[in-house]
Amino acid sequence: MKFEKDSIYFKGTGGVENKTYEVTIPLYKEIDSEKSRSFPRGRCIEILLAKANTEEPYWLSLIEDKKKYYWLNVISINGIMRMNLVMKG
């Protein structure tokens, strides 16, 4: 997992087939890459993102292109963005 100011990069292997997954997610706005964290949780990875500008209100979207991805689940609670990557074959 690599956090950039405007994107998240992930590459890893998993599942019974040991399949390789790789994705770059362009973000809606900039994040603080030093304060953002990721946590492996079995079949998914939980990601906590810290906004670069904490003075602005909530984001309208997490990702730049606003598409819906079946492997991406985003929850915003009290301004904290929680993101789960669920890699399925």
Backbone as a printed PyTorch tensor [residue, N CA C, xyz], in Angstrom:
tensor([[[  0.8580,  -1.1670,   0.0000],
         [  0.0000,   0.0000,   0.0000],
         [  0.9040,   1.2290,   0.0000]],

        [[  0.6430,   2.1300,  -0.9250],
         [  1.4230,   3.3590,  -0.9950],
         [  0.4700,   4.5330,  -1.1050]],

        [[  0.6110,   5.4900,  -0.2010],
         [ -0.2240,   6.6860,  -0.2040],
         [  0.5310,   7.8390,  -0.8460]],

        [[ -0.0800,   8.4410,  -1.8570],
         [  0.4310,   9.6590,  -2.4740],
         [ -0.5460,  10.7670,  -2.1160]],

        [[ -0.1890,  12.0140,  -2.3750],
         [ -1.0880,  13.1160,  -2.0010],
         [ -2.4030,  13.0830,  -2.7640]],

        [[ -2.4050,  12.5000,  -3.9890],
         [ -3.6220,  12.4900,  -4.7900],
         [ -4.0790,  11.1010,  -5.2350]],

        [[ -3.4740,  10.0340,  -4.6730],
         [ -3.8690,   8.6780,  -5.0630],
         [ -3.4020,   7.6440,  -4.0300]],

        [[ -3.9610,   6.4470,  -4.1720],
         [ -3.5610,   5.2980,  -3.3630],
         [ -3.1690,   4.1980,  -4.3350]],

        [[ -2.0350,   3.5460,  -4.0800],
         [ -1.5700,   2.4420,  -4.9190],
         [ -1.5280,   1.1850,  -4.0750]],

        [[ -2.0600,   0.0900,  -4.6410],
         [ -2.0270,  -1.2010,  -3.9540],
         [ -1.5970,  -2.2790,  -4.9320]],

        [[ -0.7340,  -3.1770,  -4.4440],
         [ -0.3700,  -4.3710,  -5.1990],
         [ -0.1610,  -5.4900,  -4.1990]],

        [[ -0.7800,  -6.6400,  -4.4600],
         [ -0.6310,  -7.7750,  -3.5600],
         [ -1.1850,  -9.0410,  -4.1840]],

        [[ -0.9770, -10.1510,  -3.5060],
         [ -1.4960, -11.4280,  -3.9630],
         [ -2.4010, -12.0060,  -2.8830]],

        [[ -3.3560, -12.8230,  -3.3050],
         [ -4.2500, -13.4180,  -2.3200],
         [ -5.2130, -14.3970,  -2.9390]],

        [[ -6.0130, -15.0210,  -2.0720],
         [ -7.0010, -16.0030,  -2.5030],
         [ -6.3830, -17.3730,  -2.6710]],

        [[ -7.2360, -18.3500,  -2.9240],
         [ -6.7590, -19.7270,  -3.0760],
         [ -5.9010, -19.8930,  -4.3210]],

        [[ -6.1070, -19.0360,  -5.3080],
         [ -5.3210, -19.1040,  -6.5420],
         [ -4.0540, -18.2620,  -6.4740]],

        [[ -3.8320, -17.5650,  -5.3650],
         [ -2.6860, -16.6710,  -5.2030],
         [ -2.6180, -15.6650,  -6.3470]],

        [[ -3.7680, -15.0810,  -6.6680],
         [ -3.9050, -14.1340,  -7.7690],
         [ -3.2660, -12.7970,  -7.3920]],

        [[ -2.6500, -12.1240,  -8.3720],
         [ -2.0500, -10.8140,  -8.1540],
         [ -3.0800,  -9.7270,  -8.4480]],

        [[ -3.1890,  -8.7760,  -7.5260],
         [ -4.0860,  -7.6320,  -7.6740],
         [ -3.2440,  -6.3620,  -7.6640]],

        [[ -3.6170,  -5.4120,  -8.5200],
         [ -2.8990,  -4.1370,  -8.5720],
         [ -3.8760,  -3.0500,  -8.9880]],

        [[ -3.8860,  -1.9410,  -8.2580],
         [ -4.7990,  -0.8590,  -8.5730],
         [ -4.2170,   0.4680,  -8.0860]],

        [[ -4.4390,   1.5290,  -8.8570],
         [ -4.1570,   2.8960,  -8.4340],
         [ -5.4950,   3.6110,  -8.3910]],

        [[ -5.8290,   4.1920,  -7.2380],
         [ -7.1050,   4.8680,  -7.0460],
         [ -6.8540,   6.3720,  -6.9900]],

        [[ -7.2980,   7.1150,  -8.0150],
         [ -7.1420,   8.5830,  -7.9820],
         [ -8.1730,   9.1800,  -7.0220]],

        [[ -7.7260,  10.0390,  -6.1210],
         [ -8.5940,  10.5930,  -5.0860],
         [ -9.2240,  11.9140,  -5.4970]],

        [[-10.3710,  12.2010,  -4.9110],
         [-11.1350,  13.4210,  -5.1900],
         [-10.3390,  14.6700,  -4.8070]],

        [[ -9.7080,  14.6440,  -3.6360],
         [ -8.8750,  15.7590,  -3.1640],
         [ -7.6040,  15.1930,  -2.5280]],

        [[ -6.7090,  16.0690,  -2.1310],
         [ -5.4340,  15.6330,  -1.5670],
         [ -5.5860,  15.1070,  -0.1480]],

        [[ -4.7230,  14.1180,   0.1710],
         [ -4.6710,  13.5520,   1.5090],
         [ -3.3080,  13.8280,   2.1300]],

        [[ -3.2250,  13.6490,   3.4330],
         [ -1.9510,  13.6990,   4.1460],
         [ -1.4250,  12.2690,   4.1590]],

        [[ -0.4790,  11.9730,   3.2830],
         [  0.0130,  10.6060,   3.1270],
         [  0.7480,  10.0920,   4.3650]],

        [[  1.3010,  10.9800,   5.1680],
         [  2.0100,  10.5660,   6.3880],
         [  1.0520,  10.1080,   7.4880]],

        [[ -0.1540,  10.6920,   7.5410],
         [ -1.1230,  10.3570,   8.5810],
         [ -2.1160,   9.2770,   8.1590]],

        [[ -2.1820,   8.9510,   6.8820],
         [ -3.1000,   7.9220,   6.3890],
         [ -2.5320,   6.5380,   6.7000]],

        [[ -3.4210,   5.5830,   6.9730],
         [ -3.0000,   4.2390,   7.4040],
         [ -3.8270,   3.1600,   6.7130]],

        [[ -3.2640,   1.9480,   6.6660],
         [ -4.0040,   0.7950,   6.1530],
         [ -3.8500,  -0.3710,   7.1200]],

        [[ -4.8970,  -1.2210,   7.1680],
         [ -4.9360,  -2.3580,   8.0870],
         [ -5.4820,  -3.5800,   7.3540]],

        [[ -4.6650,  -4.6400,   7.1690],
         [ -5.1850,  -5.8750,   6.5620],
         [ -6.2260,  -6.5070,   7.4830]],

        [[ -7.3730,  -6.9170,   6.9370],
         [ -8.4680,  -7.5060,   7.7140],
         [ -8.9810,  -8.7690,   7.0250]],

        [[ -8.1590,  -9.7760,   6.9050],
         [ -8.6180, -11.0200,   6.2710],
         [ -8.8030, -10.8500,   4.7780]],

        [[-10.0770, -10.8160,   4.3250],
         [-10.3750, -10.7080,   2.8920],
         [-10.4360,  -9.2790,   2.3890]],

        [[-10.1650,  -8.3020,   3.2390],
         [-10.1820,  -6.9080,   2.7920],
         [ -9.0760,  -6.1220,   3.4910]],

        [[ -8.8690,  -4.9090,   3.0320],
         [ -7.9080,  -3.9970,   3.6420],
         [ -8.6710,  -2.7430,   4.0360]],

        [[ -8.6190,  -2.3960,   5.3090],
         [ -9.2700,  -1.1770,   5.7750],
         [ -8.2720,  -0.0350,   5.6760]],

        [[ -8.7340,   1.1030,   5.1380],
         [ -7.8730,   2.2560,   4.9310],
         [ -8.4960,   3.4660,   5.6020]],

        [[ -7.7110,   4.1650,   6.3930],
         [ -8.1450,   5.4200,   7.0030],
         [ -7.3540,   6.5480,   6.3510]],

        [[ -8.0630,   7.4780,   5.7490],
         [ -7.4120,   8.5800,   5.0490],
         [ -7.5240,   9.8650,   5.8560]],

        [[ -6.4270,  10.5950,   5.9270],
         [ -6.4080,  11.9100,   6.5770],
         [ -6.3960,  12.9760,   5.4870]],

        [[ -7.3770,  13.8600,   5.5220],
         [ -7.4340,  14.9290,   4.5210],
         [ -6.2600,  15.8900,   4.7150]],

        [[ -5.7210,  16.3910,   3.6150],
         [ -4.6310,  17.3700,   3.6870],
         [ -5.1390,  18.6890,   4.2550]],

        [[ -6.3390,  19.0910,   3.8330],
         [ -6.9390,  20.3340,   4.3140],
         [ -8.0690,  19.9750,   5.2760]],

        [[ -7.8120,  20.0340,   6.5560],
         [ -8.8080,  19.6550,   7.5540],
         [ -9.8680,  20.7300,   7.7730]],

        [[ -9.6920,  21.8960,   7.1780],
         [-10.6510,  22.9930,   7.3370],
         [-11.8470,  22.8720,   6.3950]],

        [[-11.7010,  22.1150,   5.3150],
         [-12.7990,  22.0150,   4.3640],
         [-13.8340,  20.9880,   4.8310]],

        [[-15.0880,  21.1270,   4.3450],
         [-16.1500,  20.1930,   4.7560],
         [-15.9230,  18.8120,   4.1520]],

        [[-16.8810,  17.9260,   4.3930],
         [-16.7580,  16.5570,   3.8810],
         [-16.6300,  16.5550,   2.3640]],

        [[-16.0290,  15.4870,   1.8560],
         [-15.8790,  15.3480,   0.4150],
         [-17.1690,  14.8050,  -0.1860]],

        [[-17.4980,  15.2370,  -1.3820],
         [-18.6720,  14.7150,  -2.0750],
         [-18.4410,  13.2970,  -2.5790]],

        [[-17.1870,  12.9700,  -2.7980],
         [-16.8120,  11.6500,  -3.2940],
         [-15.4070,  11.3360,  -2.7940]],

        [[-15.0710,  10.0780,  -2.7130],
         [-13.7180,   9.7020,  -2.3120],
         [-12.7810,   9.6540,  -3.5100]],

        [[-13.2900,   9.1370,  -4.6100],
         [-12.4350,   8.9920,  -5.7840],
         [-12.7730,  10.0370,  -6.8420]],

        [[-11.7770,  10.3550,  -7.6260],
         [-11.8780,  11.4370,  -8.6020],
         [-12.9580,  11.2080,  -9.6600]],

        [[-13.0550,   9.9810, -10.1920],
         [-13.9720,   9.7390, -11.3090],
         [-15.4000,   9.3890, -10.8770]],

        [[-15.6560,   9.2290,  -9.6000],
         [-16.9900,   8.9980,  -9.0260],
         [-17.6680,   7.7330,  -9.5280]],

        [[-16.9010,   6.7830, -10.0860],
         [-17.4600,   5.4990, -10.5020],
         [-17.7370,   4.6420,  -9.2690]],

        [[-18.6050,   3.6620,  -9.4380],
         [-18.8700,   2.6790,  -8.3900],
         [-18.0950,   1.4110,  -8.7320]],

        [[-17.2600,   0.9600,  -7.8160],
         [-16.4940,  -0.2640,  -8.0120],
         [-16.9800,  -1.3170,  -7.0190]],

        [[-17.1780,  -2.5600,  -7.4940],
         [-17.6870,  -3.6170,  -6.6250],
         [-16.7060,  -3.9780,  -5.5090]],

        [[-15.4420,  -3.6970,  -5.7000],
         [-14.4140,  -4.0620,  -4.7290],
         [-14.0530,  -2.9160,  -3.7780]],

        [[-14.7730,  -1.7900,  -3.8870],
         [-14.4670,  -0.6240,  -3.0640],
         [-15.6970,  -0.2200,  -2.2660]],

        [[-15.5620,  -0.1900,  -0.9470],
         [-16.6420,   0.2030,  -0.0500],
         [-16.1510,   1.3930,   0.7710]],

        [[-16.9030,   2.4960,   0.7370],
         [-16.4940,   3.7190,   1.4290],
         [-17.5590,   4.1110,   2.4400]],

        [[-17.1330,   4.4150,   3.6600],
         [-18.0320,   4.8710,   4.7160],
         [-17.4450,   6.1440,   5.3080]],

        [[-18.2750,   7.1600,   5.4840],
         [-17.8350,   8.3890,   6.1300],
         [-18.6400,   8.5680,   7.4180]],

        [[-17.9420,   8.5870,   8.5520],
         [-18.5850,   8.7730,   9.8480],
         [-17.9070,   9.9360,  10.5530]],

        [[-18.6640,  10.9770,  10.8320],
         [-18.1340,  12.1680,  11.5060],
         [-16.8830,  12.7100,  10.8280]],

        [[-16.8880,  12.7230,   9.5020],
         [-15.7740,  13.2880,   8.7490],
         [-14.5850,  12.3640,   8.5550]],

        [[-14.6400,  11.1410,   9.0880],
         [-13.5460,  10.1820,   8.9160],
         [-13.9210,   9.2400,   7.7870]],

        [[-13.0800,   9.1770,   6.7570],
         [-13.3390,   8.3150,   5.6100],
         [-12.7350,   6.9450,   5.8800]],

        [[-13.5690,   5.9150,   5.8510],
         [-13.1080,   4.5340,   5.9710],
         [-13.3510,   3.8610,   4.6340]],

        [[-12.3340,   3.2170,   4.1370],
         [-12.4130,   2.5970,   2.8270],
         [-11.9870,   1.1500,   2.9470]],

        [[-12.7540,   0.2300,   2.3680],
         [-12.4080,  -1.1800,   2.3440],
         [-12.1790,  -1.6220,   0.9170]],

        [[-11.0260,  -2.2360,   0.6560],
         [-10.7490,  -2.8650,  -0.6270],
         [-11.0170,  -4.3470,  -0.4510]],

        [[-11.9430,  -4.9020,  -1.2110],
         [-12.2590,  -6.3230,  -1.1480],
         [-11.8680,  -6.9210,  -2.4910]],

        [[-10.7870,  -7.6820,  -2.4940],
         [-10.2860,  -8.2480,  -3.7310],
         [-10.9100,  -9.6150,  -3.9620]],

        [[-11.6870,  -9.7180,  -5.0420],
         [-12.3410, -10.9700,  -5.4210],
         [-11.9170, -11.3270,  -6.8300]],

        [[-11.8070, -12.6090,  -7.0920],
         [-11.3880, -13.0810,  -8.4200],
         [-12.3860, -12.9280,  -9.4820]]])
